[in-house]
Structures are given as structure tokens and as C-alpha cells.
């Protein structure tokens, strides 16, 4: 598919392709490549929850 004047670098025309690594767009004029499959290389892990103990009671 051809995307007219959609290159962010030079304002040129881009076409969409697919290879073994996924989908991408490439500019016909300057050669800029934009990956379309944005998957993180390493899975994002949520931080572990902090341990909650019993509330401290002040003794007078």
C-alpha cells in the first residue's frame, strides 16, 4: 500500500511491506523505515506489592 507524503523525515511517499520480522513502512525518497509491530522485546513485569504488616500501636 502506498502512503503519499507521509514520511516524517522528508515528507516523501511511503509504502507498506512485511518481512520475517513484521510489518513496516519505508520511504521511497529517503529510505526511512518505521516498524509497525510495536511489541516489547522483553515482557514488562509489574513491580511486586510491598508487604503490609500489622499497624503499630503506640503504648503510653
DOROLO-547869 format. One record per residue (C-alpha): x, y, z; residue in three letters; residue number from 1. Coordinates in Angstrom, 1 decimal. Example, Ala and Ser with C-alpha at 12.3 -4.5 7.8 and 13.67 -1.06 7.14 Angstrom:
BEGIN
+--------+--------+--------+------+-----+
!      u !      v !      w ! code ! pos !
+--------+--------+--------+------+-----+
!   12.3 !   -4.5 !    7.8 !  ala !   1 !
!   13.7 !   -1.1 !    7.1 !  ser !   2 !
+--------+--------+--------+------+-----+
***
This chain:
BEGIN
+--------+--------+--------+------+-----+
!      u !      v !      w ! code ! pos !
+--------+--------+--------+------+-----+
!    0.0 !    0.0 !    0.0 !  unk !   1 !
!    1.3 !    3.5 !   -0.8 !  unk !   2 !
!    1.0 !    6.4 !    1.7 !  unk !   3 !
!    1.5 !    9.7 !   -0.1 !  unk !   4 !
!    3.5 !   12.5 !    1.7 !  unk !   5 !
!    3.6 !   10.6 !    5.0 !  unk !   6 !
!    7.3 !   10.4 !    5.7 !  unk !   7 !
!    8.1 !   12.3 !    9.0 !  unk !   8 !
!   11.7 !   12.9 !    7.9 !  unk !   9 !
!   11.4 !   14.3 !    4.3 !  unk !  10 !
!    7.7 !   14.4 !    3.6 !  unk !  11 !
!    8.0 !   11.8 !    0.9 !  unk !  12 !
!    5.9 !    8.8 !   -0.1 !  unk !  13 !
!    6.0 !    5.6 !    1.9 !  unk !  14 !
!    5.0 !    2.0 !    1.1 !  unk !  15 !
!    4.0 !   -0.7 !    3.5 !  unk !  16 !
!    5.7 !   -4.1 !    3.4 !  unk !  17 !
!    6.0 !   -7.3 !    5.5 !  unk !  18 !
!    9.1 !   -9.5 !    6.2 !  unk !  19 !
!   10.0 !  -12.2 !    8.7 !  unk !  20 !
!   10.3 !   -9.5 !   11.5 !  unk !  21 !
!    6.9 !   -8.0 !   10.9 !  unk !  22 !
!    5.2 !   -5.1 !    9.1 !  unk !  23 !
!    7.0 !   -1.8 !    8.3 !  unk !  24 !
!    6.7 !    1.3 !    6.2 !  unk !  25 !
!    9.6 !    2.6 !    4.1 !  unk !  26 !
!   10.1 !    5.9 !    2.4 !  unk !  27 !
!   10.7 !    5.8 !   -1.3 !  unk !  28 !
!   12.7 !    9.1 !   -1.3 !  unk !  29 !
!   15.0 !    9.0 !    1.8 !  unk !  30 !
!   14.7 !    5.3 !    2.9 !  unk !  31 !
!   13.4 !    5.9 !    6.4 !  unk !  32 !
!   12.0 !    2.7 !    7.9 !  unk !  33 !
!    9.2 !    2.7 !   10.5 !  unk !  34 !
!    8.3 !   -0.5 !   12.3 !  unk !  35 !
!    4.5 !   -1.0 !   12.7 !  unk !  36 !
!    4.6 !   -4.0 !   15.0 !  unk !  37 !
!    5.4 !   -2.5 !   18.4 !  unk !  38 !
!    6.0 !   -5.4 !   20.7 !  unk !  39 !
!    8.4 !   -5.1 !   23.6 !  unk !  40 !
!   11.5 !   -7.4 !   23.3 !  unk !  41 !
!   11.3 !   -8.2 !   27.0 !  unk !  42 !
!    8.0 !   -8.7 !   28.7 !  unk !  43 !
!    7.2 !   -5.9 !   31.1 !  unk !  44 !
!    6.8 !   -7.1 !   34.7 !  unk !  45 !
!    4.7 !   -5.3 !   37.3 !  unk !  46 !
!    6.6 !   -4.3 !   40.5 !  unk !  47 !
!    6.0 !   -6.6 !   43.4 !  unk !  48 !
!    3.5 !   -5.3 !   46.0 !  unk !  49 !
!    5.0 !   -4.2 !   49.3 !  unk !  50 !
!    4.5 !   -6.3 !   52.4 !  unk !  51 !
!    1.9 !   -4.8 !   54.7 !  unk !  52 !
!    2.3 !   -5.7 !   58.3 !  unk !  53 !
!    0.0 !   -5.1 !   61.3 !  unk !  54 !
!   -0.4 !   -1.5 !   62.3 !  unk !  55 !
!    1.9 !   -0.3 !   65.1 !  unk !  56 !
!    0.2 !    0.8 !   68.3 !  unk !  57 !
!    1.8 !    3.3 !   70.5 !  unk !  58 !
!    2.0 !    2.3 !   74.1 !  unk !  59 !
!    1.9 !    5.0 !   76.7 !  unk !  60 !
+--------+--------+--------+------+-----+
***
